[in-house]
Amino acid sequence: MQIQILHTTPEDIPAIFPLYDDAIAYQKQVGNNHWYGFKSEQIEKEVDEDRHYKILANGHILGVFCLTFSDPEIWQELNDDTHAMYIHRIATSHQARGLNLVKHIIVWARAYAQENNLKLIRIDTGAGNDRLINYYISCGFTFIKDTTIAYEPGMPLHYKDGAFALLEMPA
């Protein structure tokens, strides 16, 4: 199976929300940390800014994720000038579980980082989500620390829980 990672297009947006709904259902099934859904305006903005990506196989969207290049609300004092990329909201279809899409994202992210002179690839998840944290570590990320954040209006609601695990790897 050949995996492609491409920019999400506006035409893809209707296919994205079922992926998020499926991911939320799975998160609720396996743990206490889960997303609360996302506003279409947020996704549309990320698509317009070319920061939202789809993961394709045989023309079908298997998953999505988003990039940012600064994340001071989560990474706080570590969000310095290290030239990092931050991967957010990886969601995969239930048919794609077990295909190790995160490893495909890492290969893509490393190439992207080298092309754009970025030194680090960073990711976060809810603190205490040991299953996912250990998976990220098995993919090559290093656990940095747990942190708490102050929720601000406009942030996705899952950030209200406030405790997150920070992980990174060299690009």
N, C-alpha and C positions, 0 to 999 in steps of 0.2 A: 504494500500500500504506500503510495507516494503522498506525503503530506506537503501542503503548501500553506504559507502564511502570507496573507495579503491584507491591504487596507480594507476595512469594512466600508461599504458604499451605502448611501441612503436607501437603496433598494433592498439591502440586507436587513434593515432595522426590524421589520416585522418578524424575521426569523430569530432575532437575538433574544427577545423577551421570553419565548418558551425555553430557551437555554438557561436563562437566569432563573425562571420558575422551577425548572428541573433541578438546578444546582441548589436552590433554597430547600426544596423538598428533601434532597439527599443530605444537605447539611443538618436539617432537623432530625433526620433518621439516624445519623451517626454521632451527633454531639449536641452541645448546648450553644455553640457559636453559629449564628446564621445571619445571612443578609435579610433585609426587610423589603427588598425590591428597589427599583431605580426608576427615576422619572425619565420619560422619553426625551425631554429637553436636554438632560445631561448626556445621554447617549448621542443625540443629534449633534451636540456641541463637540464631543470627542471625535465623531466621524468627520465633521467639518474641519477640525484641526488636524486631521490625519494622525490621530493618536489611538484609534480603536482598530483592532485587527481581528480577522477571522482565520480560523484554522480549517483548511479544506482537505478532503480526500475524495477523489472521484466526483468532484463537483458538488459535494455535500458539505455544509458547515457542521463541523464536529465540535467546535468550541470557539470561544472569543476571549480576548483580554484587552487591556488598555495600558498605555504607557504614560508616564509623566517624567519630567526631567528635574523636578524639585518636589520635595514632599515635607515641608517644614512642620506641618501639623503632627505628623507621625514620627518623623526622624529627628525632630527638634534640633539639638545641638550637633547632631551628626550630619544634618543636612547642610553641609558646607560646600566648598567649591571642589569637591572630589570628582566632578564630572560623572555623575551616576545616572543610571536609568532605573526607574521604579516600575515594576510590573504589578498591575492591579487587576482584580476581579477576573481571574481565570475561571471560566465556566465551560464545562464540557457536557456534551449530551450523554445520556445514560448508555447509549450504544458505544461511546468512545472510551468509557472507563476501562482501564487496563491497557490502553494503547500507549501509555506514558507520554501523553501530549506535552507535559511540562518539559520533558527532555528535548522534544522538538522545539519548544519555545526557547529553551536555553541555547541550542545551536543557532537558531535564528537571532536571538538577542546578542550573542557573542559577535556574530558577523555585523549586526547593526551597530553595536558599540564600537567595534574597530573602525568601521566606516565613518563614524561620527566622533571619534576621539573621546569616547567615554571609558572610564576606568573600572567602574563597578556596576554590577547588576544587583538590584535590591528588590526584596519582596517582604511583605508582612502578612501576618495572619493573627487571629485571636490568640491571646496568651492562654496556655493550657490546652490548646488544640494539638496534643502530642502526636496524634496520628499524622496530621498534615505537616507539622514541624519536622518529624522524623523522615517523612517522605521527601521534603525539600532538602534536608541534610543528605539523604541518600542520592539526590540529584546533583550534589556538589555545593550547595549553599552551606555557609557557616552561620550558626546561631550567634547573634551579637548580644542581644539582651531583651528582656521584657521591659516594656515601658507603658506608662499611662498617659493619656492625652486628655485635653480639655475639649469637649465637644463644642463646636460652633455651628450656628445655623448655616444651612447650605451644604454641610457635609452629609454624606449618606448616613442613614439612621443607625446602621450597624456600628458606627463609630461612637455612639452614645455609651456603649458598654465600656469603652475607655482603656482596656488592657490589651496590649498587642505584643507579639513576638516579632523581633526584627532579625532578618537574615540577609546575607549578602555573599557574593562571590566575585572574584576578579573577572573582568571581561577578557 
